Amino acid sequence: MKIVIAGGSGFIGQQLTELLCSEGHSVVILTRRKKPSIGQVSYINWLIEGAAPEKEIEQADAFINLAGVSINAGRWNQSHQEQIYDSRMTATDELLRIIEAMPKKPSVFINASAIGRYPASLDHVYTEASTDLANDFLARTVADWEKKAQKAEKYSIRTVFVRFGVVLGNRGGALPLMVLPYKLLLGGTVGSGKQWVSWIHVKDVVRSILFALEHDNVRGPVNITAPSPIRMEQFGQTIGHVLQRPHWFPVPSFIMKIVLGRKSALVLEGQQVIPEVLMKEGFEFMYPSLHVALEDLLLKQ
């Protein structure tokens, strides 16, 4: 397949590109900084003056939208929240414009999303069938993002919303910061410790995106999480066990709120999310348990 990726230079995008190429696909990455083609990967300018990527993209089979300012970088002040929101809306609008201009439409459009749309809860279990929507910044951003991306369906394009959980990897994401206190012998429970962490190994993230590309039955929301969510206290204990470091230095909620501000909700609150669609469609996780995932990420470097 010929696959167009927006956000291909990011944490997930880089590893997705590697996987797609290893499977024999060709990848077109939309970028503001054009580079020479390398093997199966080519680069096309977009979102800059004079760029008209639709004139260079021909016979594309799929579009994948991972573009947007990272929610992990920086403090969630008003300016950063506007950047997070606007970058996603702008990128998705441009992808829809490109698709509309293409004589031959792609068969599938996969749009990034997040489990942050579900309300925080200590006892509720969420699947793709859950319609509950949290009343906060991240949930509103996700809801608007999915609503905009859904416009691809008017072109008879199979549209998938991949709702990422807490993605664990060495090149980015949340894990390096979560592991650092343990390496300094300061690891411990964050907040109450009862909040859920619906995590997933980055290799299973990109494999699940490939799975969605290749399976026509997959459409609409898809939770991209491991089948075994875990509470924050057990998450930290597992890090300590894998690294053979103590888990004893608690971090109270008020400290996280002082340090992270509104973004502290990402670690102090959580949802128990199950990847029901992937499980029903027969997706096989390489890392179904946290201990196995952390051993791979922390001990096999």
C-alpha positions in Angstrom: 0.0 0.0 0.0 0.9 3.6 -0.4 0.3 5.3 2.9 0.3 9.0 3.7 1.2 10.0 7.3 0.8 13.4 8.9 2.9 13.5 12.1 5.3 10.9 10.8 8.3 12.4 12.5 6.8 12.1 16.0 7.3 9.4 18.7 4.7 7.1 17.3 5.0 8.2 13.7 8.7 7.2 13.4 8.1 3.7 14.7 5.0 3.3 12.6 7.0 4.3 9.5 9.6 1.7 10.3 7.0 -1.1 10.7 5.2 -0.2 7.5 8.4 -0.2 5.5 9.4 -3.6 7.0 6.0 -4.9 5.8 6.7 -3.7 2.2 4.6 -0.6 2.1 5.6 2.8 0.8 5.2 5.8 3.0 4.7 9.5 2.2 5.3 11.8 5.2 3.7 15.2 5.1 6.2 17.7 6.6 7.0 21.4 6.8 10.7 20.6 6.2 11.0 18.5 3.1 13.8 15.9 3.0 15.2 13.7 0.2 13.5 10.4 -0.2 15.1 7.5 1.6 14.2 4.0 0.4 10.4 3.5 0.7 9.9 6.9 2.5 9.3 10.1 0.7 8.6 13.6 2.1 6.1 16.2 0.8 5.6 19.7 2.1 2.3 20.8 3.6 0.9 23.5 5.9 3.3 26.1 4.4 2.8 28.8 1.9 2.6 27.5 -1.7 2.4 23.8 -0.6 -0.1 21.7 -2.7 0.5 18.1 -1.6 -2.5 16.8 -3.4 -0.6 17.4 -6.7 2.2 15.1 -5.5 0.2 12.4 -3.9 -1.2 9.9 -6.3 -2.9 6.6 -5.8 -2.6 6.8 -2.0 -4.4 3.9 -0.3 -4.5 5.2 3.2 -4.1 8.4 5.2 -3.0 8.3 8.9 -3.3 11.5 11.0 -0.9 11.7 14.0 -0.3 15.4 13.7 -0.6 17.8 16.6 1.3 19.5 19.4 2.3 17.0 22.1 0.1 17.0 25.2 3.2 15.9 27.2 5.4 18.8 26.5 5.1 22.0 28.4 2.7 23.3 31.1 -1.0 23.4 30.2 -1.4 27.2 30.3 -4.0 28.8 28.1 -1.5 29.3 25.2 -0.3 25.7 25.2 -3.9 24.4 25.3 -4.8 26.6 22.3 -1.8 25.1 20.5 -2.8 21.6 21.3 -6.3 22.2 20.1 -5.6 24.3 17.1 -2.8 22.1 15.7 -5.2 19.1 15.6 -8.0 21.0 14.0 -5.8 22.7 11.4 -4.0 19.5 10.4 -7.3 17.5 10.1 -8.9 20.3 8.0 -5.9 20.3 5.6 -6.0 16.5 5.3 -9.7 16.6 4.4 -9.0 19.4 1.9 -6.3 17.2 0.3 -8.6 14.2 0.1 -11.4 16.3 -1.4 -9.0 17.5 -4.1 -7.8 14.0 -5.0 -9.5 12.3 -8.0 -9.0 8.9 -6.4 -9.7 8.8 -2.7 -7.9 6.6 -0.2 -9.8 3.7 1.1 -9.1 4.3 4.8 -8.5 7.3 7.0 -7.0 6.6 10.5 -7.1 9.5 12.9 -5.3 9.7 16.2 -7.4 10.2 19.3 -7.2 9.5 23.1 -8.9 7.6 25.9 -8.9 11.0 27.7 -12.4 11.5 26.2 -13.7 9.0 28.9 -14.4 10.4 32.3 -12.0 9.6 35.1 -13.3 6.8 37.3 -12.1 4.4 39.9 -14.7 1.7 39.2 -16.2 2.2 35.7 -14.9 0.1 32.8 -14.9 1.7 29.3 -15.0 0.1 25.9 -15.6 1.6 22.5 -19.3 1.3 23.1 -19.1 3.7 26.0 -20.6 7.1 25.1 -19.6 8.9 28.3 -17.6 12.1 27.7 -15.5 13.8 30.3 -16.1 17.5 30.9 -12.5 18.8 30.6 -10.1 20.3 28.1 -8.7 17.0 26.8 -12.1 15.4 26.3 -13.5 18.3 24.5 -10.4 18.4 22.2 -10.7 14.7 21.5 -14.5 14.9 20.8 -14.0 17.8 18.4 -11.1 16.1 16.7 -13.1 12.9 16.1 -16.1 14.9 14.9 -14.0 16.7 12.3 -12.2 13.6 11.2 -15.5 11.8 10.7 -16.2 14.1 7.7 -13.9 11.7 5.7 -16.9 9.3 5.7 -18.8 11.5 3.3 -16.2 10.4 0.6 -17.1 6.7 1.4 -13.8 6.3 3.2 -13.5 3.8 6.1 -12.7 6.0 9.1 -11.0 4.8 12.3 -10.4 6.8 15.5 -7.5 5.2 17.4 -7.8 6.2 21.0 -4.4 6.0 22.5 -3.9 5.1 26.1 -0.6 5.8 28.0 2.0 4.8 25.4 5.2 3.3 26.8 8.4 3.5 24.8 12.1 4.5 25.1 12.1 7.3 22.5 9.4 9.4 24.0 6.0 9.3 25.7 5.4 9.1 29.4 7.8 6.2 30.4 11.2 8.0 30.7 9.7 10.6 33.2 7.9 7.8 35.1 11.1 5.8 35.4 13.5 8.6 36.4 12.5 8.8 40.1 13.2 5.1 40.4 16.6 5.4 38.9 17.3 8.1 41.5 16.0 5.8 44.3 13.0 8.2 44.8 10.3 6.1 43.2 6.9 5.7 44.9 3.1 6.0 44.5 1.9 9.1 42.7 -1.3 10.6 44.2 -3.7 8.2 45.8 -2.3 5.3 43.7 -5.8 4.1 43.1 -6.2 5.8 39.7 -6.1 3.5 36.7 -3.3 3.5 34.1 -4.5 2.1 30.7 -1.1 1.6 29.2 0.2 0.0 26.0 3.7 -0.8 24.6 4.5 1.4 21.6 5.2 -1.7 19.5 1.7 -2.8 20.0 0.5 0.7 19.2 2.0 0.6 15.7 1.0 -3.0 15.2 -2.6 -2.1 16.1 -2.5 0.7 13.5 -1.3 -1.7 10.9 -4.0 -4.1 12.0 -6.6 -1.4 11.5 -5.2 -0.6 8.0 -5.4 -4.3 6.9 -8.8 -5.2 8.4 -11.8 -3.7 6.7 -14.1 -4.6 9.6 -12.3 -2.1 11.9 -14.0 1.3 11.8 -15.1 4.0 14.2 -13.5 4.2 17.7 -10.7 1.7 18.6 -9.2 1.8 22.1 -5.4 1.4 21.7 -4.6 0.0 25.2 -3.3 -3.2 26.5 -5.9 -5.7 27.8 -4.7 -5.4 31.4 -5.0 -1.9 32.8 -3.4 -1.4 36.2 -3.7 1.0 39.1 -1.0 3.6 39.6 0.4 2.0 42.8 0.9 -1.3 41.1 2.3 0.4 38.0 5.0 2.0 40.2 5.7 -1.2 42.1 6.2 -3.0 38.8 8.7 -0.4 37.6 10.6 -0.8 40.9 10.5 -4.6 40.6 11.8 -4.6 37.1 14.6 -2.1 37.8 15.3 -3.6 41.3 14.7 -0.2 42.9 12.7 0.7 46.0 9.1 1.9 45.7 8.8 4.0 48.8 8.8 7.7 48.2 5.1 8.8 47.8 4.3 11.9 45.7 1.2 13.6 47.1 -1.4 15.0 44.7 -0.8 18.6 45.7 2.8 18.4 44.7 1.9 17.2 41.2 -0.7 20.0 40.9 2.0 22.6 41.9 4.5 21.1 39.4 2.2 20.3 36.5 -0.8 22.6 37.0 -3.8 21.5 35.0 -1.8 18.8 33.3 -1.5 16.9 36.6 -4.9 15.3 35.7 -3.0 13.1 33.3 -1.3 11.3 36.2 -3.7 11.9 39.1 -6.8 10.7 37.3 -7.3 7.8 35.0 -9.7 5.4 33.3 -10.0 1.7 33.1 -10.2 1.1 29.3 -10.5 -2.2 27.5 -9.5 -2.6 23.8 -12.7 -4.6 23.0 -12.6 -4.0 19.2 -9.0 -5.2 18.8 -9.7 -8.3 21.0 -12.9 -9.2 19.2 -11.2 -8.8 15.8 -8.4 -11.2 16.9 -5.5 -8.8 17.4 -2.6 -10.5 19.3 -0.7 -8.3 21.7 3.0 -8.8 21.9 3.0 -7.3 25.4 -0.3 -8.0 27.2 1.2 -7.6 30.7 2.9 -4.6 32.2 5.8 -6.6 33.6 6.7 -8.1 30.2 6.4 -4.7 28.5 8.7 -3.0 31.1 11.2 -5.8 30.9 11.5 -5.2 27.1 11.7 -1.5 27.4 13.9 -1.2 30.5 16.2 -4.2 30.4 16.8 -4.8 26.7 18.3 -1.5 25.7 
